């Protein structure tokens, strides 16, 4: 999760059940963390539970998912957020994270929204943008995968000449885990 390591017994909030969030779920559980994950699909949330998610929140049923997160953490907030929504969800993530908590911004799938910088100052938040990690981070991740036997969750595989279909499938939000395009 960027430059901040998840520790045993910390709480991680993950948004959605796409490739980034399902992989983050696997790594967070490997670290011994408690995981709260959101999705618009109860079926996907059940799959997330089967991967080890401790708490699940359907954000269509609970638009105030940040308040639900605070309730699940006795008003303390989570230690880490993997923020894939971007401006559309960042304000809620800032409310759901604890004082001096960490938010790794890795996506912008929720569209536009207004962001107040006040919670960053008032809660001493660490907000880190994640685009591509370093070679060292990649090597460490692969070593952890090899040691633990983690297998990425692959929802569907497309041939290279089906790129448009793959992108459409991803855009539909029907996937759970990774969408893969083969180069064969």
URVEN-V632262 format. One record per pair of residues at least 4 apart in sequence whose C-alpha atoms are under 7 Angstrom apart, sorted by the first residue. I is the first residue (numbers start at 1). GAP is how many residues later the second one is. Records with the same first field share a line. If there is no record, write none. Layout:
I->GAP / GAP
This chain:
1->4 / 103
2->102 / 128
6->4 / 22 / 25
7->24 / 25 / 26
8->23 / 24 / 25
9->23 / 24 / 25
10->23 / 24 / 69
11->22 / 23 / 24 / 67 / 68 / 69
12->21 / 22 / 23 / 24 / 66 / 67 / 68 / 69
13->22 / 23 / 24 / 65 / 67 / 68 / 69
14->7 / 22 / 23 / 24 / 67 / 68
15->6 / 22 / 23 / 24 / 67 / 68 / 69
16->5 / 21 / 22 / 23
17->4 / 5 / 22 / 27 / 159 / 160
18->4 / 157 / 158 / 159 / 160
19->4 / 158 / 159
20->4
21->4
22->4 / 131 / 155
23->4 / 129
24->4
25->4 / 10
26->4
27->4
28->4 / 5
29->4 / 5 / 23
34->20
35->18 / 19 / 20
36->17 / 18 / 19 / 20
37->16 / 18 / 19 / 20
38->18 / 19 / 20 / 21
39->5 / 6 / 18 / 19 / 20
40->18 / 19 / 20
41->4 / 17
42->4 / 16
43->4
44->4 / 132
45->4 / 11
46->4
47->4
48->4 / 5
49->4 / 5
57->8
58->4
59->4 / 6
64->4
65->4
66->4 / 26 / 27 / 29 / 30
67->4
68->4
69->4 / 8 / 27
70->4 / 5 / 6 / 7 / 26
71->4
73->4 / 5
76->22
77->19 / 20 / 21
78->18 / 19 / 20
79->18 / 19 / 22 / 23
80->17 / 21 / 22 / 23
81->12 / 16 / 21 / 22 / 23
82->21 / 22 / 23 / 24
83->7 / 20 / 21 / 22 / 23 / 24
84->21 / 22 / 23 / 24 / 25
85->4 / 5 / 22 / 23 / 24 / 25
86->4 / 19 / 21 / 22 / 23 / 24 / 25
87->21 / 24 / 25 / 26 / 27 / 28
88->22 / 23 / 24 / 25
89->4 / 21
90->4
91->4 / 24
92->4
93->4
94->25
97->4
99->24 / 25 / 26
100->23 / 24 / 25 / 26
101->24 / 25
102->23 / 24 / 25
103->23 / 24 / 25
104->23 / 24 / 25 / 26
105->23 / 24 / 25
106->23 / 24 / 25
117->4
118->4
119->4
120->4 / 5
121->4
133->4 / 5
134->4
135->4
136->4
137->4
138->4
139->4
140->4
141->4
142->4
143->4
144->4
145->4 / 5
153->24 / 25
154->23 / 24 / 25
155->20 / 21 / 22 / 23 / 24
156->23 / 24
157->22 / 23 / 24
158->4 / 8 / 22 / 23 / 24
159->22 / 23 / 24
160->21 / 22 / 23
162->4
163->4 / 18
164->4
165->4
166->4
167->4
168->4
169->4 / 5
170->4 / 5
